[in-house]
């Protein structure tokens, strides 16, 4: 997982954090521009998105979808949208969330979403869904929104849990069963998202890492 994260997710965040980035699914009007589409966005970001969809749908479910997709379109042309529709049959996602919707948001839109996570005693708050830019001061003129899966862990729980930030949510919060000192969002690097924390949580995570790696 560490190698996949560094070679695909982290690597694709670099070009995707630039204003000049493009969507994975891009159109070209000239044959001379085709080679320019075979870049970090096409290979590394696309790999990160497919892994995210696989994780959310379930590994076995996604494999079944791929087998059916390859079998059905073995001797003809196929589109990615046809794979997403097949995967829908096997994925068990919450109401309002779909494989097709996720794929369209992350493959059809340029950039990477960024969220701000805070922890206050026994409540987690996630806010500020916006596009991530390396350069400070840049604004998301396109106003893109993404459905964001947020796997999270705290010091009071041993396993990651999942929460969703839908496209119409600018802020969500939820209570914890026990009071916690820190929270980590996007555990396992499943979501294609950049995460920021407040200073208190950064300090708590630093103390945790100095005493014991979790």
C-alpha positions in Angstrom: 0.0 0.0 0.0 2.8 2.4 0.9 4.4 1.9 -2.6 1.0 2.3 -4.4 0.3 5.5 -2.5 3.7 7.1 -3.3 3.8 6.0 -6.9 0.2 6.8 -7.8 -1.8 9.0 -5.3 0.9 11.3 -4.1 2.6 11.4 -7.5 -0.6 12.4 -9.3 -1.4 15.1 -6.6 1.6 17.1 -7.9 0.3 17.8 -11.4 -3.3 17.8 -10.3 -2.5 20.6 -7.9 -1.7 23.0 -10.8 -4.1 25.3 -12.5 -2.9 23.7 -15.8 -4.1 20.2 -14.9 -6.8 18.4 -16.8 -9.4 15.7 -16.2 -8.6 12.0 -16.7 -11.3 11.9 -19.3 -10.2 14.5 -21.8 -11.0 15.2 -25.4 -8.5 16.1 -28.1 -9.2 17.7 -31.5 -5.9 16.8 -33.1 -4.1 13.5 -33.5 -0.8 15.3 -32.7 -2.1 16.0 -29.2 -2.9 12.4 -28.3 0.6 11.5 -27.0 0.3 14.4 -24.6 -2.6 12.6 -22.9 -0.4 9.7 -21.8 0.9 11.4 -18.6 0.7 11.2 -14.8 -3.0 12.1 -14.9 -3.9 9.2 -17.3 -1.8 6.6 -15.6 -1.3 7.5 -11.9 -4.5 9.4 -11.1 -6.6 7.0 -13.0 -5.0 4.1 -11.0 -5.8 5.9 -7.8 -9.4 6.4 -8.8 -9.9 2.8 -9.9 -8.4 1.7 -6.6 -10.8 3.9 -4.7 -13.8 2.5 -6.6 -12.6 -1.0 -6.0 -12.2 -0.4 -2.3 -15.7 1.1 -2.0 -17.4 -1.6 -4.1 -15.5 -4.4 -2.5 -12.5 -6.2 -4.1 -14.5 -9.4 -5.0 -17.4 -7.3 -6.3 -15.2 -5.2 -8.5 -13.4 -8.3 -9.9 -16.8 -9.8 -10.8 -17.6 -6.5 -12.6 -14.3 -6.6 -14.5 -14.9 -10.3 -15.6 -18.4 -9.5 -16.8 -17.2 -6.3 -18.6 -14.3 -8.1 -20.4 -16.5 -11.0 -21.3 -19.4 -8.9 -22.6 -17.3 -6.5 -24.7 -14.5 -9.0 -25.7 -15.0 -8.5 -29.4 -16.2 -4.9 -29.6 -15.6 -1.4 -28.5 -16.3 -0.4 -24.9 -16.4 2.6 -22.7 -15.6 3.2 -19.1 -19.3 4.1 -18.4 -20.3 0.6 -19.3 -18.0 -0.8 -16.6 -19.4 1.6 -14.0 -22.9 0.4 -14.8 -21.9 -3.2 -14.4 -20.2 -2.4 -11.1 -23.4 -0.8 -9.9 -25.0 -4.2 -9.8 -22.6 -5.5 -7.3 -21.7 -2.5 -5.2 -23.6 -1.8 -1.9 -23.3 1.9 -1.5 -25.4 4.3 0.6 -28.5 6.0 -0.9 -27.5 8.9 -3.2 -24.0 7.4 -3.8 -23.2 5.5 -7.0 -20.2 4.1 -8.8 -21.1 6.1 -11.9 -21.5 9.3 -9.9 -18.1 8.8 -8.3 -16.4 7.9 -11.6 -17.9 11.0 -13.3 -16.8 13.3 -10.5 -13.3 12.1 -10.2 -12.6 11.2 -13.8 -14.7 13.8 -15.6 -13.6 16.8 -13.4 -10.1 18.3 -13.1 -8.3 18.5 -9.8 -8.3 17.0 -6.3 -10.7 17.9 -3.5 -9.3 19.2 -0.2 -11.1 19.0 3.2 -10.4 20.5 6.6 -10.8 18.2 9.6 -11.1 19.2 13.2 -11.8 17.3 16.4 -13.5 18.8 19.4 -13.7 16.5 22.3 -16.1 13.8 21.0 -17.1 15.3 17.7 -15.5 15.3 14.3 -16.1 18.2 11.8 -15.2 18.1 8.1 -15.6 21.3 6.1 -14.3 23.4 3.3 -14.7 21.1 0.4 -12.7 22.8 -2.4 -10.2 22.1 -5.1 -6.6 21.7 -3.9 -3.9 24.0 -5.4 -0.2 24.1 -4.6 -0.1 27.8 -5.2 -1.7 29.9 -2.4 -4.4 32.4 -3.4 -5.7 30.4 -6.4 -9.5 30.0 -6.4 -11.5 27.2 -7.9 -13.3 29.1 -10.7 -15.1 25.9 -11.8 -16.7 25.3 -8.5 -16.3 21.6 -8.8 -17.8 19.3 -6.1 -17.0 15.7 -5.3 -18.7 13.0 -3.3 -15.9 12.2 -0.8 -15.6 8.9 1.1 -13.9 9.6 4.4 -12.4 6.7 6.2 -11.3 7.8 9.7 -9.7 6.6 12.9 -9.2 8.0 16.3 -7.2 6.9 19.3 -10.3 5.5 20.9 -11.2 3.1 18.1 -9.1 0.3 16.6 -10.7 0.1 13.1 -11.5 2.7 10.4 -15.0 3.8 9.9 -16.6 5.4 6.8 -18.5 8.7 6.5 -19.6 10.4 3.3 -19.3 14.1 2.3 -21.9 14.5 -0.5 -21.6 17.0 -3.3 -24.2 19.2 -1.6 -22.4 19.3 1.7 -20.0 22.1 2.6 -19.8 20.9 6.2 -20.6 17.7 8.1 -20.0 16.5 11.6 -20.7 13.4 13.7 -20.3 12.4 17.4 -17.8 9.8 18.6 -18.7 7.1 21.0 -15.7 8.1 23.2 -13.7 11.2 23.7 -10.6 11.2 21.6 -7.3 13.0 21.5 -6.7 12.8 17.7 -8.4 11.9 14.4 -6.9 10.7 11.1 -9.0 11.1 8.0 -8.6 9.1 4.8 -7.0 6.2 6.5 -5.5 3.7 4.1 -5.3 6.4 1.4 -8.6 5.1 -0.1 -10.1 8.5 -1.1 -8.5 10.7 -3.7 -8.5 13.7 -1.4 -6.1 16.1 0.4 -6.6 16.5 4.2 -5.8 19.4 6.4 -6.1 19.4 10.2 -6.1 22.2 12.8 -3.0 22.8 14.9 -4.3 20.9 17.9 -4.8 17.7 16.0 -1.4 18.0 14.2 0.2 18.3 17.6 -1.7 15.3 19.0 -0.7 13.2 16.0 2.9 14.2 16.4 2.9 13.2 20.1 1.3 9.9 19.1 4.0 9.2 16.5 6.8 10.0 19.0 5.4 7.5 21.6 4.0 4.8 19.4 3.3 4.2 15.7 -0.4 3.2 15.2 
